[in-house]
Amino acid sequence: MRYEVLMEKTTFILCKRLETLYAANFG
């Protein structure tokens, strides 16, 4: 897998996780 693709997937997963945490804490 290419590095750019890996970074893109990781960033997407992290953003989704942060959204979930934010919603759980402040939603």
C-alpha positions in Angstrom: 0.0 0.0 0.0 1.2 3.5 -0.8 2.1 5.9 2.0 -0.3 8.6 0.8 -3.2 6.1 0.8 -2.3 4.8 4.3 -2.1 8.4 5.7 -5.5 9.2 4.1 -7.1 6.2 5.7 -5.6 6.9 9.0 -6.7 10.5 9.0 -10.2 9.5 8.0 -10.4 6.9 10.9 -9.0 9.4 13.4 -11.5 12.1 12.3 -14.4 9.6 12.7 -13.2 8.6 16.2 -12.8 12.2 17.3 -16.4 13.0 16.1 -17.7 10.0 18.1 -15.8 11.1 21.2 -17.0 14.7 20.8 -20.6 13.6 20.4 -20.4 11.3 23.4 -18.9 14.0 25.6 -20.7 17.1 24.4 -23.6 15.9 22.3 
